[in-house]
Amino acid sequence: MDNTRLASGLVFMAAIGSGIVVGVFFGFSSFVMAALGRISPTQAVAAMNSINVTALNPGFMTPFVGAGVLSLVVGVRSPFLWNHKGTGLVLLASLVYLLGCFAATIFLNVPLNNQLASITDPAAAIAFWPQYLKAWTTWNHLRTIAAALCAILFAAALCRS
């Protein structure tokens, strides 16, 4: 297999991975968080804490982390392939995924999840829920847009190559 086919294959897998991730994030942005906002805060906190634990599974973590690793690999490789068509799009897609999806998750959504999970007093959890719901959903909208843009950019790069 030559380097061009390998690079295209990696970009293709990054596009698929980011497409799967956008689907998950979109589901949360379009109906999961709204549904949690409609039930009692006690139920919503329990449900979200359960979701945050069960999300750590291969079905989600493989495409989420995999797209991050692939974005890093193809992004770092991009400057060495600058004369190939679509390389700028690959670099941009990589940066969008690494910052808008991966870093946003690690530095914005996960700390909120940890904060929610650490509250042992039910009254404090109920009081924190509206703030959590608003902030977590806002950052998830960002992740959704970033993952969609990333998938589009990777696909566009493949079309240009």
Backbone as JSON, one array per atom type, in Angstrom:
{
  "sequence": "MDNTRLASGLVFMAAIGSGIVVGVFFGFSSFVMAALGRISPTQAVAAMNSINVTALNPGFMTPFVGAGVLSLVVGVRSPFLWNHKGTGLVLLASLVYLLGCFAATIFLNVPLNNQLASITDPAAAIAFWPQYLKAWTTWNHLRTIAAALCAILFAAALCRS",
  "N": [[0.86, -1.19, 0.0], [0.63, 2.15, -0.91], [1.8, 5.39, 0.27], [-0.06, 7.44, -0.25], [-2.54, 6.12, -0.51], [-2.69, 5.04, 2.05], [-2.75, 7.4, 3.6], [-5.17, 8.49, 2.64], [-6.92, 6.51, 3.49], [-6.69, 6.76, 6.28], [-7.73, 9.33, 6.62], [-10.3, 8.88, 5.69], [-11.23, 7.08, 7.67], [-11.1, 8.82, 9.85], [-13.05, 10.65, 9.09], [-15.35, 9.02, 9.17], [-15.34, 8.28, 11.89], [-15.63, 10.82, 13.13], [-18.09, 11.43, 12.09], [-19.74, 9.53, 13.35], [-19.44, 10.4, 15.97], [-20.56, 12.99, 15.81], [-23.19, 12.27, 15.47], [-23.87, 11.15, 17.97], [-23.43, 13.38, 19.68], [-25.26, 15.16, 18.52], [-27.67, 13.9, 19.08], [-27.81, 14.28, 21.85], [-27.86, 17.09, 21.95], [-30.19, 17.66, 20.51], [-32.39, 16.24, 21.64], [-31.98, 14.62, 24.01], [-30.96, 16.14, 26.23], [-32.96, 18.06, 26.4], [-35.11, 16.43, 27.09], [-34.26, 15.55, 29.6], [-34.38, 17.97, 30.88], [-37.07, 18.26, 31.2], [-37.99, 16.57, 33.14], [-38.15, 15.8, 36.68], [-35.68, 17.46, 38.68], [-34.31, 15.73, 40.44], [-34.65, 13.19, 39.27], [-33.46, 13.77, 36.81], [-30.78, 14.38, 37.46], [-29.96, 11.9, 38.48], [-30.33, 10.33, 36.17], [-28.54, 11.58, 34.35], [-26.09, 11.23, 35.65], [-25.96, 8.46, 35.49], [-25.89, 8.12, 32.71], [-23.42, 9.33, 32.17], [-21.65, 7.53, 33.32], [-22.19, 5.16, 31.89], [-21.51, 5.95, 29.35], [-18.85, 5.57, 29.05], [-17.8, 3.39, 27.32], [-16.82, 0.88, 24.89], [-18.34, 1.23, 22.53], [-18.88, 3.96, 22.28], [-16.47, 5.22, 23.07], [-14.49, 4.22, 21.33], [-14.98, 5.33, 18.63], [-14.9, 8.06, 19.42], [-12.38, 8.56, 20.78], [-10.79, 7.33, 18.88], [-11.22, 8.89, 16.54], [-10.03, 11.18, 17.46], [-7.33, 10.38, 17.79], [-6.76, 9.66, 15.13], [-7.16, 12.17, 13.94], [-5.09, 13.58, 15.09], [-2.87, 12.16, 14.04], [-3.2, 12.43, 11.17], [-3.27, 15.17, 11.05], [-0.75, 16.0, 12.05], [0.79, 14.9, 10.09], [0.09, 16.35, 7.87], [1.58, 18.82, 7.13], [3.75, 17.68, 5.82], [2.73, 16.73, 3.53], [1.92, 18.82, 2.01], [1.79, 19.58, -0.67], [-0.16, 18.03, -1.79], [-3.52, 17.76, -2.96], [-6.22, 18.91, -0.98], [-4.98, 18.78, 1.48], [-4.83, 21.0, 3.19], [-7.47, 21.13, 4.07], [-7.61, 18.77, 5.51], [-5.84, 19.32, 7.59], [-7.17, 21.48, 8.8], [-9.61, 20.2, 9.52], [-8.61, 18.37, 11.36], [-7.64, 20.05, 13.41], [-10.05, 21.25, 14.17], [-11.46, 19.02, 15.17], [-9.76, 18.17, 17.27], [-9.69, 20.42, 18.96], [-12.4, 21.42, 19.11], [-13.96, 19.18, 19.67], [-12.56, 17.08, 21.14], [-10.84, 18.47, 23.07], [-12.76, 20.24, 24.09], [-14.54, 18.45, 25.26], [-12.9, 17.26, 27.25], [-12.07, 19.47, 28.8], [-14.34, 21.01, 29.32], [-17.02, 19.69, 29.25], [-16.58, 17.21, 30.67], [-15.49, 18.08, 33.23], [-17.82, 19.32, 34.24], [-19.5, 17.09, 34.38], [-18.11, 15.6, 36.3], [-18.31, 17.32, 38.47], [-21.08, 17.32, 38.9], [-21.45, 14.61, 39.56], [-20.02, 14.49, 41.92], [-21.48, 15.74, 43.87], [-22.98, 15.12, 46.8], [-25.07, 15.78, 48.43], [-28.47, 15.74, 48.06], [-30.15, 18.04, 47.83], [-28.34, 20.02, 47.11], [-27.48, 19.02, 44.66], [-29.84, 19.2, 43.19], [-30.13, 21.96, 43.2], [-27.9, 22.67, 41.71], [-28.45, 21.57, 39.24], [-29.97, 23.16, 37.17], [-28.0, 25.02, 36.32], [-25.97, 23.3, 35.48], [-27.31, 21.91, 33.4], [-27.77, 23.97, 31.51], [-25.1, 24.92, 30.96], [-23.73, 22.52, 30.21], [-25.21, 21.71, 27.99], [-24.86, 23.88, 26.26], [-22.06, 23.71, 25.76], [-22.09, 21.23, 24.57], [-23.49, 21.74, 22.22], [-21.54, 23.21, 20.88], [-19.61, 21.16, 20.56], [-21.06, 19.47, 18.9], [-21.41, 20.99, 16.55], [-18.71, 21.32, 15.88], [-17.88, 18.63, 15.45], [-19.52, 17.97, 13.27], [-18.63, 19.81, 11.35], [-16.0, 18.96, 11.15], [-16.32, 16.32, 10.09], [-17.39, 17.0, 7.61], [-15.29, 18.52, 6.5], [-13.21, 16.6, 6.41], [-14.38, 14.82, 4.59], [-14.64, 16.51, 2.36], [-11.94, 16.91, 1.84], [-11.2, 14.36, 1.01], [-12.64, 14.21, -1.35], [-11.29, 16.01, -2.88], [-8.83, 14.91, -3.23]],
  "CA": [[0.0, 0.0, 0.0], [1.46, 3.36, -0.97], [1.51, 6.4, 1.3], [-1.27, 8.19, -0.59], [-3.69, 5.29, -0.14], [-2.72, 4.97, 3.51], [-3.22, 8.71, 4.09], [-6.6, 8.6, 2.31], [-7.62, 5.58, 4.38], [-6.73, 7.36, 7.61], [-8.67, 10.45, 6.55], [-11.62, 8.27, 5.58], [-11.61, 6.58, 9.0], [-11.35, 9.99, 10.7], [-14.36, 11.18, 8.68], [-16.37, 8.11, 9.7], [-15.33, 8.44, 13.35], [-16.22, 12.11, 13.51], [-19.51, 11.34, 11.75], [-20.4, 8.81, 14.43], [-19.42, 11.29, 17.14], [-21.56, 14.05, 15.62], [-24.51, 11.67, 15.7], [-24.08, 11.06, 19.42], [-23.56, 14.73, 20.22], [-26.49, 15.73, 18.0], [-28.76, 13.32, 19.85], [-27.88, 14.97, 23.14], [-28.26, 18.48, 21.73], [-31.53, 17.83, 19.94], [-33.52, 15.73, 22.43], [-31.69, 14.01, 25.32], [-30.88, 17.15, 27.29], [-34.3, 18.65, 26.52], [-35.92, 15.47, 27.84], [-33.82, 15.61, 30.99], [-34.86, 19.24, 31.41], [-38.53, 18.2, 31.41], [-38.32, 15.71, 34.28], [-37.75, 16.41, 37.96], [-34.22, 17.54, 38.82], [-33.8, 14.53, 41.1], [-34.58, 12.15, 38.23], [-32.52, 14.2, 35.77], [-29.42, 14.21, 37.99], [-29.7, 10.45, 38.51], [-30.21, 9.85, 34.79], [-27.31, 12.09, 33.74], [-24.96, 10.53, 36.28], [-25.93, 7.11, 34.91], [-25.43, 8.27, 31.32], [-21.99, 9.64, 32.17], [-20.92, 6.29, 33.62], [-22.35, 4.18, 30.82], [-20.9, 6.45, 28.11], [-17.47, 5.08, 29.0], [-17.85, 2.04, 26.78], [-16.17, 0.82, 23.57], [-19.2, 1.7, 21.45], [-18.69, 5.4, 22.13], [-15.07, 5.66, 23.23], [-13.68, 3.87, 20.15], [-15.02, 6.39, 17.61], [-14.55, 9.36, 19.98], [-10.93, 8.62, 20.94], [-10.19, 6.97, 17.6], [-11.22, 10.06, 15.66], [-9.03, 12.09, 18.01], [-6.0, 9.86, 17.44], [-6.6, 9.82, 13.69], [-7.01, 13.61, 13.66], [-3.71, 13.94, 15.47], [-1.95, 11.55, 13.08], [-3.27, 13.07, 9.84], [-2.94, 16.6, 11.22], [0.72, 16.13, 12.16], [1.35, 14.49, 8.8], [-0.33, 17.29, 6.82], [2.61, 19.7, 6.57], [4.67, 16.93, 4.98], [2.01, 16.41, 2.29], [1.28, 20.08, 1.67], [1.59, 19.72, -2.11], [-1.3, 17.2, -2.2], [-4.82, 18.42, -2.87], [-7.03, 18.61, 0.19], [-4.19, 18.71, 2.71], [-5.25, 22.1, 4.07], [-8.74, 20.73, 4.66], [-7.3, 17.74, 6.5], [-5.25, 20.0, 8.75], [-8.25, 22.24, 9.45], [-10.51, 19.23, 10.15], [-7.91, 17.83, 12.53], [-7.65, 21.07, 14.46], [-11.44, 21.41, 14.63], [-11.82, 17.89, 16.02], [-8.96, 18.15, 18.5], [-10.07, 21.53, 19.84], [-13.84, 21.57, 19.29], [-14.59, 17.96, 20.2], [-11.78, 16.4, 22.16], [-10.48, 19.38, 24.16], [-13.99, 20.74, 24.71], [-15.04, 17.39, 26.13], [-12.02, 17.08, 28.4], [-11.93, 20.67, 29.64], [-15.62, 21.67, 29.57], [-18.12, 18.8, 29.61], [-16.21, 16.24, 31.72], [-15.49, 18.7, 34.57], [-19.21, 19.49, 34.68], [-19.96, 15.75, 34.76], [-17.47, 15.25, 37.57], [-18.89, 18.17, 39.51], [-22.42, 16.79, 39.18], [-21.31, 13.31, 40.23], [-19.4, 14.64, 43.25], [-22.42, 16.36, 44.81], [-23.64, 14.04, 47.56], [-26.29, 16.31, 49.04], [-29.52, 15.82, 47.03], [-30.62, 19.42, 47.66], [-27.29, 20.74, 46.37], [-27.52, 18.52, 43.28], [-31.04, 19.79, 42.58], [-29.84, 23.38, 43.01], [-26.88, 22.78, 40.66], [-28.94, 21.02, 37.97], [-30.25, 24.12, 36.08], [-26.73, 25.57, 35.83], [-25.33, 22.19, 34.76], [-28.06, 21.66, 32.17], [-27.51, 25.06, 30.55], [-23.69, 24.94, 30.55], [-23.37, 21.28, 29.52], [-25.87, 21.71, 26.68], [-24.17, 24.88, 25.44], [-20.78, 23.16, 25.29], [-22.39, 20.12, 23.67], [-23.81, 22.34, 20.91], [-20.23, 23.5, 20.28], [-19.02, 19.88, 20.14], [-21.86, 18.97, 17.77], [-21.03, 21.78, 15.36], [-17.31, 21.01, 15.56], [-17.82, 17.28, 14.88], [-20.14, 18.02, 11.94], [-17.7, 20.52, 10.48], [-14.86, 18.08, 10.96], [-16.7, 15.27, 9.15], [-17.55, 17.64, 6.29], [-13.96, 18.9, 6.02], [-12.51, 15.38, 6.03], [-15.01, 14.31, 3.36], [-14.25, 17.41, 1.27], [-10.53, 16.64, 1.53], [-11.17, 13.13, 0.23], [-13.16, 14.51, -2.69], [-10.28, 16.81, -3.63], [-7.57, 14.15, -3.45]],
  "C": [[0.9, 1.24, 0.0], [0.98, 4.38, 0.06], [0.24, 7.19, 1.01], [-2.52, 7.41, -0.22], [-3.82, 5.17, 1.37], [-3.25, 6.27, 4.09], [-4.72, 8.87, 3.82], [-7.42, 7.69, 3.21], [-7.75, 6.13, 5.79], [-7.72, 8.52, 7.66], [-10.1, 9.92, 6.46], [-12.1, 7.77, 6.95], [-11.87, 7.72, 9.97], [-12.7, 10.62, 10.37], [-15.49, 10.33, 9.24], [-16.47, 8.27, 11.21], [-15.97, 9.74, 13.79], [-17.7, 12.15, 13.14], [-20.31, 10.59, 12.81], [-20.51, 9.71, 15.66], [-20.45, 12.41, 16.98], [-22.97, 13.5, 15.84], [-24.84, 11.58, 17.18], [-24.31, 12.44, 20.01], [-24.87, 15.38, 19.77], [-27.7, 15.19, 18.78], [-28.92, 14.01, 21.2], [-28.36, 16.41, 22.96], [-29.71, 18.62, 21.28], [-32.65, 17.27, 20.8], [-33.16, 15.17, 23.8], [-31.69, 15.05, 26.42], [-32.23, 17.85, 27.49], [-35.22, 17.73, 27.32], [-35.54, 15.49, 29.32], [-34.28, 16.91, 31.66], [-36.35, 19.25, 31.72], [-38.93, 17.34, 32.61], [-37.82, 16.37, 35.56], [-36.22, 16.43, 38.05], [-33.61, 16.3, 39.49], [-33.63, 13.4, 40.1], [-33.53, 12.5, 37.18], [-31.08, 14.01, 36.22], [-29.06, 12.73, 38.0], [-29.49, 9.91, 37.1], [-28.89, 10.31, 34.16], [-26.09, 11.43, 34.34], [-24.84, 9.11, 35.73], [-25.44, 7.15, 33.47], [-23.92, 8.48, 31.29], [-21.14, 8.43, 32.5], [-21.0, 5.33, 32.45], [-21.77, 4.65, 29.48], [-19.46, 5.96, 27.95], [-17.48, 3.61, 28.6], [-17.23, 2.04, 25.39], [-17.02, 1.36, 22.43], [-19.11, 3.2, 21.22], [-17.22, 5.78, 22.15], [-14.2, 5.32, 22.02], [-13.78, 4.94, 19.06], [-14.57, 7.75, 18.17], [-13.03, 9.51, 20.11], [-10.23, 8.3, 19.62], [-10.14, 8.13, 16.63], [-10.21, 11.1, 16.15], [-7.62, 11.67, 17.64], [-5.76, 10.03, 15.94], [-6.43, 11.27, 13.29], [-5.6, 14.07, 13.99], [-2.72, 13.41, 14.43], [-1.99, 12.26, 11.73], [-2.97, 14.55, 9.92], [-1.45, 16.83, 11.29], [1.38, 15.81, 10.83], [1.09, 15.51, 7.7], [0.78, 18.19, 6.28], [3.6, 18.99, 5.64], [4.04, 16.54, 3.65], [1.38, 17.66, 1.7], [1.02, 20.24, 0.18], [0.45, 18.85, -2.64], [-2.6, 17.98, -2.03], [-5.57, 17.97, -1.61], [-6.29, 18.6, 1.51], [-4.56, 19.82, 3.68], [-6.56, 21.79, 4.78], [-8.54, 19.68, 5.75], [-6.74, 18.38, 7.77], [-6.32, 20.77, 9.52], [-9.21, 21.3, 10.18], [-9.89, 18.66, 11.42], [-7.93, 18.8, 13.69], [-9.05, 21.26, 15.03], [-11.82, 20.26, 15.55], [-11.06, 17.95, 17.35], [-9.35, 19.25, 19.47], [-11.57, 21.53, 20.15], [-14.54, 20.36, 19.85], [-13.81, 17.41, 21.39], [-11.44, 17.32, 23.34], [-11.73, 19.93, 24.86], [-14.58, 19.7, 25.65], [-14.22, 17.31, 27.41], [-12.05, 18.28, 29.35], [-13.25, 21.37, 29.98], [-16.69, 20.7, 30.05], [-17.76, 17.83, 30.74], [-16.09, 16.9, 33.09], [-16.9, 18.95, 35.11], [-19.78, 18.15, 35.14], [-19.4, 15.35, 36.12], [-18.04, 16.06, 38.73], [-20.28, 17.66, 39.9], [-22.34, 15.49, 39.97], [-20.78, 13.44, 41.66], [-20.35, 15.23, 44.3], [-23.21, 15.24, 45.51], [-24.94, 14.49, 48.21], [-27.36, 16.46, 47.95], [-30.02, 17.24, 46.79], [-29.61, 20.24, 46.87], [-27.27, 20.3, 44.91], [-28.7, 19.12, 42.53], [-30.81, 21.28, 42.29], [-28.85, 23.6, 41.87], [-27.42, 22.4, 39.28], [-29.24, 22.07, 36.9], [-28.97, 24.72, 35.48], [-26.0, 24.51, 34.99], [-25.99, 21.99, 33.4], [-27.76, 22.72, 31.11], [-26.06, 25.02, 30.04], [-23.33, 23.7, 29.73], [-23.97, 21.28, 28.12], [-25.21, 22.72, 25.75], [-22.87, 24.32, 24.88], [-21.02, 21.97, 24.36], [-22.79, 20.62, 22.29], [-22.51, 22.65, 20.17], [-19.6, 22.21, 19.75], [-19.76, 19.31, 18.93], [-21.48, 19.69, 16.48], [-19.61, 21.44, 14.93], [-17.2, 19.63, 14.91], [-18.42, 17.25, 13.48], [-19.2, 18.7, 10.94], [-16.49, 19.65, 10.16], [-15.18, 16.98, 9.95], [-16.82, 15.82, 7.73], [-16.19, 17.98, 5.69], [-13.15, 17.66, 5.6], [-13.07, 14.82, 4.72], [-14.63, 15.19, 2.17], [-12.8, 17.18, 0.87], [-10.41, 15.37, 0.68], [-11.66, 13.35, -1.19], [-12.14, 15.27, -3.53], [-9.05, 15.99, -3.95], [-7.66, 13.24, -4.66]]
}
